[in-house]
Amino acid sequence: MAGSAVEICNLALANCEADGTIETIDLGNIDPEDIGEEERLCAQWYEPLRLQALRDHEWNFAVNDIALTALASYVAIDTRWAYGYQMPNGVRFWRIINPVNSSPVNFRIINDDREGIEQMVILTNESNAIGTFSRDVTDPTKFDSQFVLGFSWLIAAHICGSLTGSRVNRQHCLAMYGSFMPAAKADDANEQKDNPAYESETIASWHSART
């Protein structure tokens, strides 16, 4: 749907009912005096909000399944967990350990530096584990339409106040962003048969283990 970051930002500006559009968010070679408020705000918010939108849902265009590699020399730090697996390359957001039955698989992710070499380790009680994660997809041509539309409203939520005051408010933009999450989940359900409860339950377990 979108061919560039600029197109997504211009959708965000339209959501804000802003008067203008932009031609770039790469401001490194532009004289600061020539940078408009729209360019500055879009450049400031695009990247962190892209990552937030990517994290907020298990988007099909970014998701991968992988058989995890067991750490042969792994010695359990916490006896609640029977297995330690190496974090795969290319992971931006870890999602789940895929269950072999109807029960969600609990896990914990730690930074293990006991041997002087830091490595991320996935702890679980699942043998021969297969995991699901999201890659960091930066190419807008790979984004699906639900992501693009939702992402544009998320950007709008952070720039509207500075550009248009109260004409379009932040809460409306965030509500519009949220409206694309159920639509995305429904679309994904048509493409795969994974139980969507697995992600929320396992991620909750992960966060509780980290705190």
N, C-alpha and C positions, 0 to 999 in steps of 0.2 A: 504493500500500500504506500509506504513512504520510501523515498529513494535516498534521503539524507537527513542528517540531524537538523539542518535548517528547515526542511519541510515540516518536521515534527514541531519545532519551535514556532513556526508560523501558524500551525494549527493551535498551539497554545495561545498565541497572541489573538487569534480569532476567537477562541473561547473567552478571552478576557474582554472582548469587544474593543481591543486596542485599535488605534487608527492606522498604524503602519505595519510593515513587514521587515524582515531582516534578510541579508544576503550571506552572512557568515557568522559563525561563533568562534572562529579561529582569530583571536584578536592580537596575537603576538606581533604581527608586522603592521599593525594599524596605529597611526598616531592617536594617542589617548584623546586628543581634542576632537577627533573624528568619530569616536565611539559613542553611539547613542545609548540611551537608557535601555532600550529593548535588547540591543546586542549584549550589553554588559550583564543584564539579568539572565538572559538565556545562556550565555557562556558560563555564568556562575553556577547555575542550577542544573544544567543538562546532565552532566556526568553523575553527580551524587544521586539524583533522582532516577536516572536510568538504572542504577544499581538497586535502589529501593524497589522500583517496579519489578525488576527481575527477581528480587528476593521474595516479593509478596505473593508470588504464585509459581507453581511448577509448570511453567510455560513449555509447551511441547517443542517449540523451536530451539530451546536451550537444554533440554533434558537428555541425560545419558544413563544407561544401565551398564554396570561393569561387574565382572567377577573380581572380588577383592583378593589381594595377595596377603597371605598370612605371614607374619613375622616369625621366622623360624627360631630366632634367638629371644623372642619376647618372653619376659618373666613378669607375671601379673603383679601390678602395683596394688590393685584392688581385687580381693578374692571373690567379689560378686561377679566378675567377668571372666569367662573361660578362654576367650580368644582375643588376640590383638591383630589388627589388620593395618597395613600401610595405607595412608591416605593417597588415592590416585592422583596423578598429575591432571591439571586442568580444572580442578574443582574450584568453583567460586562459592557456591552454596550447597552444602550437603543436605540431602533430603531424608532418605530412609534406608534401612536394611529391608530388602524385600522379604516378606514372610512366605513360608512354605505352606502355611495353613491360614486360617482366618484370624489369627491373633497377631496384633502388631508386635514388632520386634524392638525391644528397648536397646539403646546403645548410648555410649558416651564418647565424646571426642576430647582427647588430651594432647598437650604438647609435652612429649617425652624427651627430656634432655639428659637422662641419667648417664649416658655413655659419652657425653661431651658433644654429641651431634643432635641438634634439635630435629625432631620429626613429629608430624601429626599422626596420632594413632587412633584408630576407631576400635573401641572396646565393645564387645557384645558376647552373648552366649550362643550365637548362631554359627554353626559350622558351615564351611563352604559358602560363605556369605556372598550375596549379590546385592550391590547397593545402587541407589539412584542419586544423581546429583545434577546441579545446573551448571553449565559452562558460562563463561563471561562472553556473551555474544555482543559485539560492539557494532557490527555492520547493520545499519537500519534496513537494508534490503532483505535481511533475514527475519525481521520482526513480523509477526502476524498482525492482522488488522485490529484485533481486540487490544493487543499490547500497545499499538501506536495510538489508538484513540484514548485508551486509559492513561497512558503516559503523558499525552498532551494535556489532559486535565490535571494531572499531578503537577506538571510544570506550571500550569496556569494558577494553581492554588498558591504557589510561592512567588509569583510575579505580579498578579493582578492588583494587589494593594498598592504597589509602588507605581503602577502604570495608569490605573483607572480609578483609584480610590475605592469608594463603596459601590460603584456601578455593578461590579460582579464580585461577590464576596467569596472569601476563602472556603467557608463551609459548603457553599454550593459546589465549588470546584472539587472539593474532596468527596462530596456525595456523588458527583458524576464519576469521579475516578473509581469509587467503590462499586458503582453500578456495573462496571465492566468486569469485576471479579467473578460474580455469579455467571455472567455470560461466558467468560473464559472457561470456567469449570464445566459448564454444560457442553461447550464445544469440545473440550478435552475428553469428556466422558463419551462422546460419540466416536472418538478416535482410539480410545483404549479402555480396558475394563478394570483398571486398578481401582481399589477401594480408596476414595479420597480421605477417609478417616485415618488411614495409616499415617499420612504426613502430619496432620495436626497433633495426633497423639504422640508420635515419636519425637517430633520437634519439641513438644512440651516437656517430654521426658529429658531430652537433651539440655534444654534451658534450665530445668530444675536441678540437673546434675552439675551444671556449671556454676550455679550460685551458692 
